[in-house]
């Protein structure tokens, strides 16, 4: 493919993803998803299914994010007892002896309840125990879950590396980055010197925390080798699609109203 079309963190925003994909040219652009398909938004299941179909039909590359890791961990280790305590009294969330090790409390309280709802026809995350939901999802959506378990940590294309969170730049070889760092790292990657001769396209960190003007636009590091494209779509920001190829990058963005805009970026 002559170009990449890289999509930032989606978090269940299926309708905006569908609008954004109208800008993608399947004939000449390799489609890349940077992870975080689930949690917080209203249709995580629909996003997973669409990304999976695009992977099978067009060879789209779906990178795994930290929210996929947390979702799969919860599926494998749902916990009911401390979850019930938390539902009855949310103040126990701060009592580590009570719920500090509860995957279910941690997952639900970070937007996982929305993901669970999306696997049903009606909201019911709090209607049944976590173990019931985990068994339901694994039984009825086995293909989707199997797909999530196979997601790679990064994709390398020419001088570019697409990754969810970033890499450990302290290593002489960035590929020695751990699985957890690929999906969770933040400031050490953002602010360390990049001597890898690679340009990194990443999500995970909302760009409003990186941009000096606090905007949701794509962030480019001063050294022009790190490009952040998590536009906080699920929080009312922007869902970005970055076209890579040549010195100039083109950004397609979709806002909370489904309206599209464009931005040119020059890496010189």
C-alpha positions in Angstrom: 0.0 0.0 0.0 1.2 3.5 -0.8 -0.3 5.1 2.4 -1.5 4.4 5.9 -4.9 5.4 7.3 -4.5 5.3 11.0 -7.5 5.6 13.3 -7.2 6.8 16.9 -9.0 5.6 20.1 -12.6 4.7 19.3 -14.1 3.6 22.7 -17.4 2.4 21.4 -18.1 5.4 19.1 -19.4 3.3 16.2 -21.4 5.9 14.4 -18.4 8.3 14.3 -16.1 5.6 13.1 -18.5 4.8 10.2 -18.4 8.5 9.2 -14.6 8.6 9.4 -14.2 5.5 7.3 -15.8 7.2 4.4 -12.5 9.0 4.0 -10.5 5.8 3.8 -9.4 4.6 0.3 -9.2 0.8 0.5 -7.4 0.6 -2.9 -4.2 2.4 -1.7 -4.4 2.9 2.0 -3.5 0.3 4.7 -6.1 0.7 7.4 -4.6 0.7 11.0 -6.6 0.9 14.2 -4.6 1.9 17.3 -6.7 0.1 19.9 -9.1 1.0 22.7 -12.2 -0.2 20.8 -14.1 -0.8 24.0 -15.4 0.9 27.2 -17.1 4.3 27.9 -18.9 4.6 24.6 -22.3 3.0 23.9 -21.4 0.4 21.2 -18.2 -1.3 21.9 -19.5 -4.6 20.6 -20.4 -3.0 17.3 -17.0 -1.5 17.0 -15.3 -4.8 17.6 -17.4 -6.5 15.0 -16.8 -3.8 12.4 -13.0 -3.8 13.0 -13.0 -7.6 12.8 -14.9 -7.5 9.5 -12.4 -5.0 8.1 -9.6 -7.1 9.2 -10.9 -10.2 7.5 -12.0 -8.5 4.3 -9.3 -5.9 3.7 -6.4 -6.9 6.0 -7.0 -4.0 8.3 -4.4 -4.1 11.2 -6.0 -3.9 14.7 -3.5 -3.1 17.4 -4.4 -3.9 21.0 -4.9 -1.2 23.6 -4.9 -1.1 27.4 -8.7 -1.3 27.4 -8.7 -4.5 25.5 -6.2 -5.9 28.0 -8.4 -4.9 30.9 -11.6 -6.2 29.2 -10.0 -9.6 28.5 -8.6 -9.8 32.0 -12.0 -9.1 33.5 -13.6 -11.8 31.2 -11.1 -14.3 32.5 -11.3 -13.2 36.2 -14.8 -11.8 36.9 -15.3 -11.3 40.7 -18.7 -11.2 42.3 -18.4 -10.9 46.1 -16.6 -7.5 46.4 -18.6 -6.3 43.4 -21.8 -6.8 45.4 -20.3 -4.8 48.3 -19.4 -2.0 45.9 -22.9 -1.9 44.3 -24.5 -1.6 47.7 -22.1 1.1 48.9 -19.7 2.8 46.4 -17.7 4.3 49.3 -16.0 1.0 49.8 -14.2 1.6 46.5 -11.6 3.4 48.5 -11.1 0.5 51.0 -8.3 -1.6 49.5 -9.0 -4.4 52.0 -12.6 -4.7 50.7 -12.4 -4.2 46.9 -8.8 -3.3 46.0 -8.2 -6.5 44.2 -11.6 -6.7 42.5 -11.3 -6.9 38.7 -15.0 -6.3 38.3 -15.1 -3.1 40.4 -12.0 -1.7 38.6 -13.5 -2.7 35.2 -17.0 -1.4 35.7 -15.9 1.9 37.3 -13.7 2.6 34.2 -16.4 2.4 31.6 -16.6 -1.4 31.4 -20.3 -1.3 32.3 -21.0 0.3 28.9 -19.1 -2.4 27.1 -21.1 -5.1 28.9 -24.4 -3.3 27.9 -23.4 -3.4 24.3 -23.4 -7.2 24.2 -27.1 -7.1 25.0 -30.2 -5.5 23.4 -30.8 -3.5 26.6 -28.7 -2.0 29.4 -28.2 -4.7 32.1 -24.7 -4.5 33.3 -25.8 -4.1 36.9 -28.8 -6.5 36.6 -26.7 -9.7 36.9 -23.4 -10.7 38.5 -20.2 -10.1 36.6 -19.6 -13.8 36.2 -22.9 -14.2 34.4 -22.0 -11.4 31.9 -18.5 -12.8 31.3 -19.9 -16.3 30.6 -22.6 -14.8 28.3 -20.0 -12.8 26.3 -17.5 -15.7 26.0 -20.3 -18.1 24.9 -22.2 -15.9 22.4 -19.4 -13.8 21.1 -16.6 -16.3 21.0 -15.3 -15.2 17.6 -15.0 -11.6 18.6 -13.2 -12.4 21.9 -10.8 -14.8 20.0 -10.0 -11.9 17.7 -9.2 -9.6 20.6 -6.9 -12.1 22.1 -4.7 -12.1 18.9 -4.2 -8.3 18.6 -0.5 -7.3 18.1 1.2 -4.6 20.1 2.5 -2.6 17.1 2.7 -2.3 13.4 5.8 -1.2 11.5 5.7 0.4 8.1 8.7 2.1 6.5 9.9 4.7 8.9 6.7 4.6 11.0 5.6 2.5 13.9 1.9 2.5 14.9 1.4 1.6 18.6 -1.3 2.2 21.2 0.6 3.9 24.0 4.2 4.1 22.9 7.6 2.4 23.4 10.3 2.4 26.0 12.9 4.7 24.4 15.5 3.8 27.1 16.2 0.6 25.3 18.8 0.5 22.5 16.2 -1.4 20.5 12.6 -0.1 21.0 11.3 -3.6 20.1 12.4 -4.7 23.6 9.5 -2.7 25.0 7.3 -4.9 27.2 3.7 -5.8 26.3 2.5 -3.7 29.2 4.5 -0.6 28.1 3.3 -0.9 24.5 -0.3 -0.5 25.8 0.1 1.6 29.0 3.2 3.9 28.9 2.8 7.6 29.0 5.2 10.4 30.0 8.5 8.5 29.7 7.6 8.0 26.0 6.2 11.4 25.4 9.2 13.3 26.7 12.3 11.1 26.3 14.6 11.7 23.3 13.8 9.6 20.3 17.0 8.2 18.8 15.4 5.3 17.0 15.1 6.8 13.5 11.4 5.9 13.6 8.3 8.1 13.8 5.8 6.8 16.3 2.0 7.2 15.8 0.1 6.5 19.0 -3.1 7.0 20.9 -3.8 6.3 24.6 -3.0 9.8 25.9 -5.7 12.4 25.0 -4.0 15.1 22.9 -5.6 17.8 25.0 -3.0 16.9 27.7 -0.2 17.2 25.2 -1.2 20.2 23.2 -0.2 23.6 24.7 -3.6 25.0 23.7 -5.4 22.1 25.3 -7.2 21.3 22.0 -8.2 17.8 20.8 -6.3 18.2 17.6 -3.5 15.8 16.6 -0.3 16.4 18.6 3.2 16.4 17.1 6.2 16.4 19.3 8.8 19.2 18.9 11.2 16.7 17.4 8.5 15.7 14.8 8.9 12.0 15.5 5.9 11.4 17.8 2.3 11.9 16.6 -0.5 11.5 19.1 -4.0 11.0 17.7 -6.3 10.3 20.6 -8.7 13.2 20.3 -10.9 12.2 23.2 -13.8 11.2 20.9 -15.7 9.4 23.7 -15.6 12.6 25.9 -17.0 14.8 23.2 -13.8 15.5 21.4 -12.6 14.3 17.9 -12.1 10.9 16.3 -9.0 11.2 14.1 -8.0 9.4 11.0 -4.4 10.1 10.0 -3.2 9.6 6.4 0.5 8.9 6.3 2.7 9.0 3.1 5.2 11.6 2.2 6.4 14.6 4.2 2.9 16.0 4.7 0.2 14.2 6.7 -3.5 14.7 6.3 -5.9 14.4 9.3 -9.6 13.7 8.9 -11.5 14.3 12.1 -15.1 13.7 13.1 -16.7 15.7 15.9 -19.4 14.8 18.4 -22.1 15.9 15.9 -20.7 13.7 13.1 -19.2 16.6 11.2 -15.9 16.1 9.4 -12.9 18.5 9.2 -9.4 18.3 7.8 -5.9 19.3 9.0 -2.6 19.3 7.2 0.6 18.5 9.1 4.1 18.9 7.7 7.0 16.9 9.3 10.0 19.1 8.4 
